[in-house]
Amino acid sequence: MNSTGSLRPEESVSPAAVAAARAAATAAAERSGVTITQVHELPDVELVRQVIDEIWNPRAGDPPVTQGILRALTHGGNYCTLAWDGGRAVGVSLAFLGIDPPGSLHSHITGVSGAVPGRHVGRALKLDQRAWALEHGLTTVMWTYDPLVRRNAYFNAGKLGALPTKYLVDFYGTMDDAINAGQATDRLAVTWRLLDARVVELCAGRAPDLDAAALVADGARVALDEVGGQPVVTAPASDADAPDAASVRLVRVPADVEALRHADPATALRWRLAVREVLGGLMGDGWTVTGASKDGFYVVSRGEGL
């Protein structure tokens, strides 16, 4: 907490920054063809739970969030939204106030129905979340995600500028839902600094993608790659401090680990352990994830980020 006992951060948020964030969120929703509304009343709370069940298909007795908790969080003024495609709810986002760091928002759930593929509804939800946070004086949003899910890595780091800050081994323990069952629940903790210059540029759609091939041409070294569908460690974390070690490493993740878990769970597990060893090892040694490329590489840099 700050000296006043408030959970608000010391950093002030200018009206111009708030207005720009809200304009970016509105434009993203319009491009996606959805309307995003705040959830306050019980009927919409019930609908949030239904949308979550549709997306995650949880096992009985282990929902991502219960209706009672949803009701309490929304009653307490936390962030909860539905994305509407006409009269149908097709997306949901839920976040609550955090105190580590003080004045942050913890994003617990953001998901989109398979009924609206390719329309970037997830981005619209996250930009709405960003605008809401800044409107409430919050400048940092945090969440976790599975480091093996390539599209999420690219979305979080490459399109939003939300960067992994910690590798968490088996963070949730055993989970039995349709997405996570049968695999260790390693996660990356993500920090989204809402007023960072690159975040502002990405949210406005003005920042280019990272180019893994160009980074290699400039001297970056591939630390984990894919050969014949299998993970191959080419530069383990243990040699990261060698005198001739590159200052930028690239860590590959599989194209579709969720399909792989069903088709070849043994290979999916090998990917889990390899990414844990290489990406987790580098981050544990003080290296910084500075981005993710569309073709499936984390960009990890020695020292300060890009």
C-alpha positions, 0 to 999 in steps of 0.5 A: 500500500502507499502512504495513504493506505490506498491500493491505488498506485503512486503513478498518476494516469493522465486523462489523455492516456485514459481517453486514448485507451478507451478509444482503442478499446472501442475501436477494437470492439467495433472491428470485432463486431461485438459489444462489451458490457459490464456485469453487475446483476445476477442474471448476467452473473449466471450468464458469465458462468454459462459462457465459462462452462461453454469455453472451458468445459470443466469437470463436475466439482472443479469450475474455474470460478463458482457463481457465488464467487462471481457474485461476490466479485462483481458486487465488490466492484471488480472487473467482469464483462461479457462480449455480445455478438448481437443477442448472444454472449460470446466472450467473458473477462474477469479480473480482481484487485491485487496488492502484489504489486499494490494497485494492480489488477489480476486478470483471472479469466478471459475467454472467447467462444468458438462461435466467433473464430478469427474476429479478435474478440479476445483482443477487444476484451483485453483492451476493454480491461486495459481501459477500465484499469486506467479509468480506475487509476490502475497501471498494471495487470497481471495474469498467468497462462500456459507457456506451451500455448503458442497463440497465447504467447504471441497474443500476450507478448506480441500483440499486447506487450504483456511480458512473462516475468516468472516461470511457475512450475505446476502452478495449479497442481492437478486440473481435470478440465478438458483443456488441462487434464493429464499435464502438469500445469506450468504457467508463466506469470505475465505483467502488463504495464499499461503505460509502457511505450511499447504497450501503448503502440501495440494497443494502438496497432502501430508496433511491428511483429518481432521477426525471429529469422531477423533476430537469428541473422543478427546473432540470436541463438536458438536455445530450443527448437523443433525437429520432426515434431520433437523438442530439441535443446540446442543451447541449454540454460547451463551455458548461458553465461559462457563468454561467447553465449549470445545475448538473445535466445529463442525458445520454440513452442509447438504449433498446437499443444492442445491437439498434441495432448490428445494425439500424442500425450508423450510428446506433449509431455516432452515439450512441457519438460523441455520448455521448463528446462530451457525457458524456465532455466533462463528466466531463473538465471535472470534473463528477460522475456522481451517478446514472442514471434508469430511463428512460435518463438519466445525472445529471451534477452540478457539484461534489460528488455527490448 
